[in-house]
Structures are given as structure tokens and as C-alpha cells.
Amino acid sequence: MPHILITNDDGIHAAGLRALVTDLAGFATVSVVAPCQERSAAAQSITVRQPIFCEQVAEREWAIEGTPADAMMVALHRLFPKPPDLVISGINRGPNLGENVFYSGTVGAATEAVINHVPAIAISLAHRGQGFVYDRAAQFARRLAELILKKGLPSGVLLNVNVPLEWNGGVRFTRQSAKITRTVLQEGSDPRGRVYFWLNEEPVDGPLDPKSDYAAVFAGKASITPIELERTHQPSLNHLSHWAKLLESSPKGARRS
């Protein structure tokens, strides 16, 4: 039976994580290593200036006082002598589309797993507001997990998955969208007169890339975006390489001719 490790950024008791645990029962040996409380938008941040506390809270379940990436580090380097066959991070409460991939703790945990050579997916329920129901997204995660364990994933690649609440059964492999929202900072002040900003976003009018994650979700389809860890932009590497000579400095005291 395969070993699947589940984590998230919404906290170990979050409904989306619990839906995954329920749906994977009987198919795999399931372990849970997740933050003890919500750590949304933690990206791939790690704790370096204080200890990372770890508490076993149930059979094969550990709560981590730290970030999602911390949870992966503890799991992969301390809790399990043998790496799991697959990491599933989620199910996130809300979408992780476009630029949110860079901020998402859900994606950050999956990225940490792939850095350590463990296949991983990040899965989110693409919905906002009230009425989150995770059953169909959990079922989709199980079907995708079965396929990954059978077929494998390319080295250094994770899958970012977004399943609409009103999923129509369709699936698209997609590109990560460009930013299609406007960052909004709502200003206010506390009782002591200190100014604060509440971070939000709002949609911007404009055409969608039909091959993007947003376009798939808006069409009611599940979006799967392969994300590569290697971030070197090869065309720029080739195009800018001649700058090296322009930037080189002579040894101290030497003069250029």
C-alpha cells in the first residue's frame, strides 16, 4: 500500500485536509504533518530564529508550530526514515491561481517536497465566500494520486490543481496565468491612531489567456498546472551573457588598457 503524506496551510484541523484523509482511507497509508494553526500565504518560508515544535496529536498525525514548509522539513528529515510515495498539500480553502502561486503556503509545502525529491501536488477548492464543500475535490485528488503513483511525475515538477466548487467534470492542463487582479490596500486606523492597511484584491477587466488556469476554472473545469522548480530563463541566459565582460572588474591596482 502506498504511503501518502498530507499537509496544508489552513491548519491540521481544516475541513479540506480532513476531506482528503477520509477519501484516501483504504487506498493508502495516510500520514498528516501540518501546521497547528492557519498559516495561509506563508509561501515557502521557514522558521530559523526559533524552534519548530512538533506534537503528535493522533495516530500518524503531527501538528507543527511552524509554516507548511517547516512541516515538510520535519516530516521528511525526522519523522519518516523512508520518504513517502506522494505528498498532497491541501485541500486549500480558496483558489491558488496566477500570481497567488508565489504566496501560497499550500504550493510552498508541495514545492518543499519536490525539492527533496518527493512527488507532490497542491490542490485547492476554487471558491470564495461561503458554502465550501470539499467532497468532489477530494475525490479528484484521489484519482489524480492513483494516476501519479502509476505513471510518475517528471523530476523537479509539481502539479498545482484547482477544482471549482461547481465542477462540471472537465479537466484542462493549463499555464499559470499572468496577474489579472488589482492589489487593494484598504486603509484604516486603530484606537491608538496607528495607520494600518488591510490587503485585498479585486478583478481587472481584460481578456483571459484561454490556456490559463483562470480560464479553465471560469469554464467550470479543473485546472492542473505543472510547475517546474528550475527558474532559470534560458533565453535571457544566452542573450545577456555578453554583459559579463562589461561588468568584470580588474584586479585591485591593475588598470584596464
Rosetta silent file (secondary structure, phi, psi, omega in degrees, C-alpha in Angstrom):
SEQUENCE: MPHILITNDDGIHAAGLRALVTDLAGFATVSVVAPCQERSAAAQSITVRQPIFCEQVAEREWAIEGTPADAMMVALHRLFPKPPDLVISGINRGPNLGENVFYSGTVGAATEAVINHVPAIAISLAHRGQGFVYDRAAQFARRLAELILKKGLPSGVLLNVNVPLEWNGGVRFTRQSAKITRTVLQEGSDPRGRVYFWLNEEPVDGPLDPKSDYAAVFAGKASITPIELERTHQPSLNHLSHWAKLLESSPKGARRS
SCORE:     score description
SCORE:     0.000 S_00000001
   1 L     0.000  132.183 -178.602    0.000    0.000    0.000 S_00000001
   2 L   -68.496  155.936  177.151    1.463    3.425   -0.929 S_00000001
   3 E  -105.940  118.011  178.738    2.327    5.978    1.731 S_00000001
   4 E  -113.748  128.321  177.853    0.773    9.427    1.144 S_00000001
   5 E  -100.947  127.654 -179.674    1.733   12.402    3.296 S_00000001
   6 E  -110.453  138.050  174.387   -0.863   15.158    3.654 S_00000001
   7 E  -143.503 -178.617  176.304   -0.180   18.729    4.680 S_00000001
   8 L  -168.567 -173.697  171.735   -1.750   22.157    4.159 S_00000001
   9 L  -121.271    3.475  179.059   -1.575   25.819    5.146 S_00000001
  10 L   -93.587   -3.547 -179.746   -5.057   26.070    6.690 S_00000001
  11 L   103.504  151.993 -170.929   -4.126   24.072    9.786 S_00000001
  12 L   -63.892  -22.716 -178.587   -4.284   20.427   10.752 S_00000001
  13 L   -97.364    6.029 -175.941   -7.986   20.552   11.677 S_00000001
  14 L   -64.689  146.075 -176.077   -9.127   22.264    8.453 S_00000001
  15 H   -62.358  -36.051 -179.478  -12.097   20.733    6.641 S_00000001
  16 H   -65.272  -41.695  176.800  -10.228   20.435    3.335 S_00000001
  17 H   -64.238  -42.707 -178.601   -7.426   18.392    4.877 S_00000001
  18 H   -64.111  -34.720  176.810   -9.948   16.192    6.695 S_00000001
  19 H   -63.531  -39.508  176.845  -11.770   15.518    3.418 S_00000001
  20 H   -63.345  -46.249 -179.712   -8.504   14.248    1.920 S_00000001
  21 H   -57.328  -44.081 -178.702   -7.839   11.979    4.900 S_00000001
  22 H   -65.116  -44.608 -172.866  -11.331   10.471    4.585 S_00000001
  23 H   -75.486  -25.360 -179.710  -11.190    9.925    0.846 S_00000001
  24 H   -87.907   -8.727  179.769   -7.713    8.359    0.833 S_00000001
  25 E   -60.251  133.779 -179.997   -8.557    5.871    3.599 S_00000001
  26 L    89.853  -23.134  178.560   -8.266    2.299    2.357 S_00000001
  27 L   -93.644  -33.803 -175.177   -6.273    3.311   -0.714 S_00000001
  28 E  -145.753  160.388  165.933   -3.063    4.385    1.018 S_00000001
  29 E   -77.496  118.447 -173.078   -1.311    4.597    4.342 S_00000001
  30 E  -106.282  128.603  170.816   -2.014    8.220    5.217 S_00000001
  31 E  -117.742  148.236  178.799    0.162   10.416    7.413 S_00000001
  32 E  -124.359  123.071  172.312   -0.615   14.003    8.323 S_00000001
  33 E  -133.921  109.031 -170.954    2.052   16.574    9.187 S_00000001
  34 E  -147.703  160.527  177.619    0.606   20.079    9.096 S_00000001
  35 E   -58.039  146.233 -179.073    0.718   23.441   10.857 S_00000001
  36 L   -72.429  -16.732  177.872   -1.117   23.533   14.177 S_00000001
  37 L  -146.857  173.391 -176.846   -2.966   26.659   13.034 S_00000001
  38 L   -62.090  131.899  176.385   -3.671   28.547    9.842 S_00000001
  39 L  -132.782   43.924  179.383   -0.532   29.708    8.025 S_00000001
  40 L   -60.499  150.202  178.811   -2.052   30.897    4.754 S_00000001
  41 L    62.249   23.655  177.062    0.137   32.989    2.425 S_00000001
  42 L   -81.506   -8.023 -177.726    3.299   31.701    4.129 S_00000001
  43 L    52.404 -132.374  179.395    4.680   30.707    0.723 S_00000001
  44 L  -109.275   30.256 -178.964    7.816   28.583    1.245 S_00000001
  45 L   -67.292  150.546  179.323    9.015   30.473    4.309 S_00000001
  46 L  -128.817  159.355 -177.507   10.846   28.540    7.022 S_00000001
  47 L   -94.659  119.896 -178.029   11.474   29.132   10.717 S_00000001
  48 L  -125.912  -10.566 -176.228   15.102   29.891   11.546 S_00000001
  49 L  -110.728    8.781  174.960   15.058   32.161   14.634 S_00000001
  50 L  -157.275  164.427 -178.919   13.076   29.949   16.987 S_00000001
  51 L   -68.795  157.146  173.159   12.437   26.216   17.475 S_00000001
  52 L  -103.342  107.001 -177.647    9.904   24.302   15.414 S_00000001
  53 E   -82.603  141.750 -177.175    7.687   22.490   17.900 S_00000001
  54 E  -131.487  127.925  179.761    6.178   19.148   16.883 S_00000001
  55 E  -131.762  126.856  174.107    3.372   17.333   18.708 S_00000001
  56 E   -76.979  123.775 -173.828    1.805   14.006   17.810 S_00000001
  57 E  -110.676  -11.170  177.933   -1.951   14.574   18.080 S_00000001
  58 E  -167.029  176.276  178.399   -3.298   11.239   16.763 S_00000001
  59 L   -63.061  123.228 -179.830   -2.095    8.039   15.161 S_00000001
  60 L    61.085   29.336  177.420    0.137    9.033   12.228 S_00000001
  61 E  -134.862  131.293 -178.849   -0.712   12.729   12.726 S_00000001
  62 E  -131.472  133.420  175.553    1.634   15.508   13.872 S_00000001
  63 E   -99.490  131.908 -175.763    0.903   19.199   14.441 S_00000001
  64 E  -112.322  128.341  173.911    3.773   21.580   13.701 S_00000001
  65 E   -87.103   81.890 -175.546    4.167   25.002   15.277 S_00000001
  66 L   179.289 -164.375 -176.280    5.578   26.483   12.113 S_00000001
  67 L   -87.520  169.397  173.847    4.990   27.027    8.409 S_00000001
  68 H   -57.933  -40.084  177.573    3.866   24.492    5.793 S_00000001
  69 H   -65.528  -38.032  173.797    7.469   24.232    4.555 S_00000001
  70 H   -56.418  -44.867 -178.914    8.584   23.633    8.160 S_00000001
  71 H   -58.409  -41.839  178.847    6.082   20.783    8.339 S_00000001
  72 H   -66.199  -40.554  179.684    7.598   19.183    5.250 S_00000001
  73 H   -62.503  -45.112  179.266   11.120   19.532    6.602 S_00000001
  74 H   -63.487  -43.944 -178.570   10.187   17.886    9.893 S_00000001
  75 H   -62.989  -49.142 -171.490    8.283   15.121    8.128 S_00000001
  76 H   -79.313  -24.943 -174.984   10.897   14.294    5.511 S_00000001
  77 H  -108.471  -10.635 -178.109   14.020   14.681    7.657 S_00000001
  78 H  -131.234  -43.076 -170.216   12.887   13.478   11.096 S_00000001
  79 H   -81.527  -33.197 -173.924    9.559   11.656   11.233 S_00000001
  80 L  -121.256  114.710  178.777    9.867    9.193    8.365 S_00000001
  81 L   -64.745  -28.872  176.484   13.033    7.196    7.755 S_00000001
  82 L  -113.592  131.228 -177.694   11.701    6.322    4.300 S_00000001
  83 L   -61.119  149.249  174.477   10.229    9.116    2.130 S_00000001
  84 L   -66.806  163.413  178.607    6.506    8.943    1.340 S_00000001
  85 L   -78.519  -24.276 -177.375    5.445    7.947   -2.142 S_00000001
  86 E  -160.258  143.239  170.882    3.486   11.167   -2.630 S_00000001
  87 E  -110.243  132.143  171.777    2.760   14.455   -0.856 S_00000001
  88 E  -118.641  121.252  179.574   -0.645   16.092   -1.209 S_00000001
  89 E  -106.648  118.188 -177.759   -0.908   19.645    0.080 S_00000001
  90 E   143.249 -158.949   -5.555   -4.471   20.868    0.612 S_00000001
  91 E   -78.571  124.427 -175.730   -7.317   20.969    0.032 S_00000001
  92 E   -70.076  142.967  175.590   -6.889   24.733    0.286 S_00000001
  93 E   -82.568   91.828 -177.403   -9.866   26.890    1.234 S_00000001
  94 L   115.821  163.116 -174.277   -9.926   29.099   -1.855 S_00000001
  95 L   -76.927  157.528  168.748   -8.119   29.170   -5.198 S_00000001
  96 L  -128.670   84.381 -173.788   -4.399   29.323   -5.875 S_00000001
  97 L  -120.933  152.863  174.770   -4.341   30.765   -9.375 S_00000001
  98 H    56.926 -131.731 -175.641   -1.977   33.042  -11.256 S_00000001
  99 H   -67.661  -16.496  179.623    0.362   35.087   -9.058 S_00000001
 100 H   -64.536  -17.011  175.118   -1.057   33.530   -5.882 S_00000001
 101 H   -57.782  -33.355 -177.580    1.179   30.541   -6.577 S_00000001
 102 H   -74.509  -22.729 -176.384    4.088   32.668   -5.324 S_00000001
 103 L  -102.047  -19.221 -169.020    2.380   33.438   -1.996 S_00000001
 104 L   -69.124  126.331  171.497    0.549   30.191   -1.280 S_00000001
 105 H   -69.349  -29.182  176.321    1.640   28.086    1.674 S_00000001
 106 H   -60.720  -49.075  178.105   -0.201   25.183    0.042 S_00000001
 107 H   -69.216  -35.429  179.323    2.049   25.418   -3.007 S_00000001
 108 H   -59.908  -41.029  178.802    5.054   26.166   -0.773 S_00000001
 109 H   -65.651  -42.807  178.199    4.695   22.855    1.062 S_00000001
 110 H   -64.243  -38.326  177.841    4.436   20.926   -2.204 S_00000001
 111 H   -62.126  -43.017  178.862    7.489   22.773   -3.521 S_00000001
 112 H   -61.122  -38.137  177.507    9.491   21.797   -0.427 S_00000001
 113 H   -62.976  -45.969 -177.193    8.564   18.161   -1.015 S_00000001
 114 H   -67.345  -36.122  174.490    9.700   18.254   -4.648 S_00000001
 115 H   -56.003  -33.254 -179.881   12.978   19.935   -3.658 S_00000001
 116 L   -95.301   21.243  170.794   13.531   16.826   -1.527 S_00000001
 117 L    67.395   31.242  174.545   12.765   14.517   -4.477 S_00000001
 118 L  -113.945  126.341  178.063    9.258   13.507   -3.349 S_00000001
 119 L   -58.908  143.884 -175.825    6.430   13.819   -5.929 S_00000001
 120 E  -152.016  151.574  170.848    3.843   16.358   -4.832 S_00000001
 121 E  -131.358  148.739  169.846    0.638   18.121   -5.746 S_00000001
 122 E  -111.885  129.628 -176.871   -1.002   21.210   -4.301 S_00000001
 123 E  -129.113  136.520 -176.462   -4.792   21.166   -4.537 S_00000001
 124 E  -132.584  148.087  172.148   -7.256   23.975   -3.894 S_00000001
 125 E   -91.972  111.494 -174.303  -11.017   24.398   -3.969 S_00000001
 126 E   -80.012   87.385 -177.864  -11.533   27.353   -6.292 S_00000001
 127 L  -157.447  149.796  175.259  -14.322   29.154   -4.468 S_00000001
 128 L  -130.308  155.434  179.460  -14.773   32.319   -2.430 S_00000001
 129 L    94.304 -137.574 -177.186  -17.336   33.304    0.156 S_00000001
 130 L  -105.367  173.683  171.627  -19.485   30.724    1.948 S_00000001
 131 L    80.756   36.279  177.958  -20.553   27.165    1.181 S_00000001
 132 L   -72.568  125.987  174.988  -17.256   25.292    0.855 S_00000001
 133 L  -130.916  121.518 -168.468  -17.849   21.596    0.109 S_00000001
 134 L  -100.023   -2.042 -170.452  -14.709   19.529   -0.423 S_00000001
 135 H   -57.281  -50.181 -174.782  -16.071   16.110   -1.390 S_00000001
 136 H   -69.958  -36.058  176.364  -15.618   16.302   -5.163 S_00000001
 137 H   -64.730  -38.238  178.062  -12.191   17.933   -4.913 S_00000001
 138 H   -66.146  -40.232  176.975  -11.095   15.153   -2.537 S_00000001
 139 H   -63.276  -39.645  177.785  -12.362   12.527   -4.961 S_00000001
 140 H   -64.638  -40.810  178.879  -10.449   14.225   -7.766 S_00000001
 141 H   -60.243  -40.829  179.702   -7.313   14.269   -5.615 S_00000001
 142 H   -64.930  -44.181  179.774   -7.588   10.540   -5.070 S_00000001
 143 H   -62.548  -40.916  178.486   -7.992    9.828   -8.794 S_00000001
 144 H   -67.182  -39.906  178.084   -5.006   12.041   -9.573 S_00000001
 145 H   -61.058  -43.282  178.038   -2.948   10.379   -6.822 S_00000001
 146 H   -58.751  -41.551 -178.720   -3.704    6.943   -8.260 S_00000001
 147 H   -69.190  -42.119  179.616   -2.533    8.117  -11.680 S_00000001
 148 H   -63.089  -43.740 -179.272    0.654    9.729  -10.339 S_00000001
 149 H   -65.518  -26.215  178.614    1.583    6.622   -8.378 S_00000001
 150 H   -85.082  -42.811 -171.957    1.076    4.553  -11.521 S_00000001
 151 H  -100.445  -26.807 -176.262    2.648    6.879  -14.106 S_00000001
 152 L    84.588  170.035  175.737    5.018    9.060  -12.074 S_00000001
 153 L  -124.910  153.084  175.202    5.821   12.760  -12.451 S_00000001
 154 L   -60.918  145.932  178.124    8.787   14.438  -14.149 S_00000001
 155 L   -60.961  136.517  176.780   11.665   15.175  -11.792 S_00000001
 156 L    76.849   16.952 -178.237   11.537   18.686  -10.349 S_00000001
 157 E  -126.288  131.601  171.186    7.882   19.255  -11.282 S_00000001
 158 E  -114.549  162.255  178.529    4.868   19.665   -9.002 S_00000001
 159 E  -109.284  124.976  173.889    1.221   19.938  -10.006 S_00000001
 160 E   -99.777  115.402 -170.988   -0.861   22.916   -8.908 S_00000001
 161 E  -114.410  132.661  174.791   -4.501   21.817   -9.031 S_00000001
 162 E  -127.961  121.035 -179.338   -7.607   23.994   -8.727 S_00000001
 163 E  -111.555  120.522  178.885  -11.046   22.359   -8.671 S_00000001
 164 E   -65.350  150.595  174.434  -14.091   24.653   -8.967 S_00000001
 165 L   -59.055  -45.435  177.268  -16.851   24.215   -6.413 S_00000001
 166 L   -94.445   62.912 -177.531  -19.290   23.823   -9.316 S_00000001
 167 L   -70.367  131.169 -179.356  -17.015   21.442  -11.197 S_00000001
 168 L   -92.633    4.973  178.917  -18.514   20.235  -14.490 S_00000001
 169 L    95.760  -12.001 -179.936  -16.253   17.172  -14.706 S_00000001
 170 L   -81.219  158.034 -179.994  -13.851   18.630  -17.280 S_00000001
 171 E  -137.380  135.803  173.816  -10.081   18.844  -16.838 S_00000001
 172 E  -129.291  141.083  165.641   -7.508   21.069  -18.516 S_00000001
 173 E   -89.106  128.092 -164.058   -3.733   21.184  -18.263 S_00000001
 174 L  -130.384  166.071  169.638   -3.026   24.882  -18.076 S_00000001
 175 E   -89.702  152.385  170.105   -0.463   27.666  -17.931 S_00000001
 176 L   -68.859  127.666 -177.156   -0.061   29.785  -14.823 S_00000001
 177 L   -70.345  151.631  165.077   -1.980   32.966  -15.548 S_00000001
 178 L   -68.510  167.119 -179.493   -0.475   36.425  -15.572 S_00000001
 179 L   -64.701  124.071  178.347   -1.794   38.753  -12.870 S_00000001
 180 L  -121.859   16.028  177.555   -5.427   39.631  -13.637 S_00000001
 181 E  -122.118  161.906  176.284   -6.264   41.254  -10.313 S_00000001
 182 E  -107.915  129.457  176.859   -5.509   44.632   -8.787 S_00000001
 183 E   -71.905  130.728 -178.495   -3.893   44.769   -5.355 S_00000001
 184 E  -121.666  127.247  174.928   -6.021   46.816   -2.971 S_00000001
 185 E  -112.741  104.848 -179.763   -4.789   48.213    0.355 S_00000001
 186 E   -83.897  119.702 -173.980   -7.740   49.366    2.429 S_00000001
 187 E   -89.598  145.009  175.181   -6.514   51.992    4.884 S_00000001
 188 E  -156.823 -174.800  176.374   -7.742   52.444    8.435 S_00000001
 189 E  -142.718  146.830 -179.996   -6.551   53.329   11.896 S_00000001
 190 L   -86.516  175.776 -177.298   -6.712   51.552   15.233 S_00000001
 191 L   -58.137  -20.173  178.165   -7.976   53.127   18.509 S_00000001
 192 L   -93.298    5.337  177.063   -4.475   54.490   19.166 S_00000001
 193 L    86.182    4.619  179.208   -4.347   56.245   15.829 S_00000001
 194 L   -76.413  132.237 -179.037   -1.878   53.882   14.186 S_00000001
 195 E   -78.267  137.702  174.290   -2.422   53.548   10.457 S_00000001
 196 E  -132.811  164.158  176.947   -2.893   50.052    9.054 S_00000001
 197 E  -128.053  129.762  177.744   -3.556   48.571    5.623 S_00000001
 198 E  -101.280  116.818 -173.711   -5.833   45.587    5.000 S_00000001
 199 E   -78.283  131.207  178.404   -4.608   43.669    1.963 S_00000001
 200 E  -149.375  179.891  176.509   -7.193   42.632   -0.622 S_00000001
 201 E  -145.631  157.173  176.664   -7.559   42.250   -4.367 S_00000001
 202 E  -139.344  151.018 -177.715  -10.179   42.961   -6.993 S_00000001
 203 E   -69.091  153.876  177.490  -10.593   41.698  -10.562 S_00000001
 204 L  -116.627  135.146  177.984   -9.437   43.749  -13.522 S_00000001
 205 L   -66.446  141.202  178.684  -11.353   43.817  -16.790 S_00000001
 206 L   156.758  161.686 -178.218   -9.500   42.286  -19.688 S_00000001
 207 L   -70.986  147.034  175.572   -9.227   39.152  -21.820 S_00000001
 208 L   -93.490  143.037  168.799   -8.125   35.877  -20.265 S_00000001
 209 L   -64.970  117.346 -175.620   -5.432   33.695  -21.740 S_00000001
 210 L   -63.196  -16.136  179.198   -7.602   30.768  -22.894 S_00000001
 211 L   -96.649    7.459 -173.280   -4.823   28.348  -21.927 S_00000001
 212 E   -89.912  167.147  177.129   -4.528   29.698  -18.380 S_00000001
 213 H   -62.529  -42.304  178.659   -5.579   28.333  -15.005 S_00000001
 214 H   -59.528  -44.250 -177.606   -8.134   31.138  -14.538 S_00000001
 215 H   -61.348  -40.854  179.161   -9.768   30.384  -17.907 S_00000001
 216 H   -63.309  -47.978 -177.652  -10.175   26.709  -17.017 S_00000001
 217 H   -65.402  -41.618  178.737  -11.717   27.418  -13.613 S_00000001
 218 H   -64.201  -24.071  176.716  -14.047   30.098  -15.001 S_00000001
 219 L   -87.022    3.432  178.316  -15.216   27.480  -17.531 S_00000001
 220 L    83.413   12.391 -177.497  -16.060   25.102  -14.660 S_00000001
 221 L  -104.219  152.355  172.850  -13.134   22.768  -15.352 S_00000001
 222 E   -72.669  135.786  179.809  -10.414   21.508  -13.025 S_00000001
 223 E  -106.363  131.333  174.182   -7.081   23.163  -13.768 S_00000001
 224 E  -123.251  115.386 -179.359   -3.767   21.299  -13.493 S_00000001
 225 E  -113.439  114.430  174.258   -0.660   23.437  -13.916 S_00000001
 226 E   -71.937  126.846 -179.082    2.758   21.726  -13.970 S_00000001
 227 E  -116.792  126.391 -177.222    5.224   23.968  -12.114 S_00000001
 228 E   -96.763  138.726  178.700    8.955   23.493  -12.579 S_00000001
 229 L   -70.677  -35.652 -179.591   11.447   24.212   -9.804 S_00000001
 230 L   -66.606  114.741 -175.186   14.165   25.308  -12.242 S_00000001
 231 L  -106.232    6.648  178.537   13.597   29.031  -12.644 S_00000001
 232 L   -65.888  128.763  176.668   16.496   29.905  -14.934 S_00000001
 233 L   -90.696  100.593 -171.059   15.226   31.773  -18.011 S_00000001
 234 H   -59.142  -43.217  178.975   17.318   30.180  -20.720 S_00000001
 235 H   -58.952  -39.692  178.304   16.756   32.829  -23.435 S_00000001
 236 H   -69.129  -35.681  177.646   17.956   35.568  -21.056 S_00000001
 237 H   -58.468  -42.409  178.936   20.925   33.452  -20.003 S_00000001
 238 H   -74.343  -42.593 -173.664   22.023   33.316  -23.627 S_00000001
 239 H   -70.557  -34.296 -173.442   21.028   36.884  -24.536 S_00000001
 240 H   -97.129   -3.247 -172.389   22.648   38.601  -21.539 S_00000001
 241 L   -59.210  -29.011 -179.437   25.830   36.526  -21.236 S_00000001
 242 L   -69.876  -12.575  176.365   27.896   39.183  -23.053 S_00000001
 243 H   -65.407  -24.206 -175.558   27.196   41.550  -20.136 S_00000001
 244 H   -55.349  -44.839 -179.382   29.715   39.580  -18.071 S_00000001
 245 H   -63.581  -34.345 -179.583   32.653   41.237  -19.838 S_00000001
 246 H   -72.448  -23.390 -175.588   31.109   44.666  -19.298 S_00000001
 247 H  -100.479  -13.539 -178.144   30.687   44.021  -15.587 S_00000001
 248 L   -65.267  145.927  176.728   34.009   42.358  -14.824 S_00000001
 249 L  -112.750  152.015  178.418   36.474   44.372  -12.737 S_00000001
 250 L   -75.947  155.850  173.382   40.245   44.343  -12.974 S_00000001
 251 L   -54.782  149.857 -176.433   42.347   43.013  -10.086 S_00000001
 252 L   -55.064  128.078  178.268   42.938   45.675   -7.433 S_00000001
 253 L    92.062  -17.721 -178.950   45.552   48.149   -8.578 S_00000001
 254 L   -84.293  153.385  177.797   45.529   46.997  -12.187 S_00000001
 255 L  -112.443  142.221  173.319   44.456   49.286  -14.988 S_00000001
 256 L   -78.287  141.297  178.633   42.429   48.328  -17.996 S_00000001
 257 L   -79.753    0.000    0.000   44.161   49.121  -21.263 S_00000001
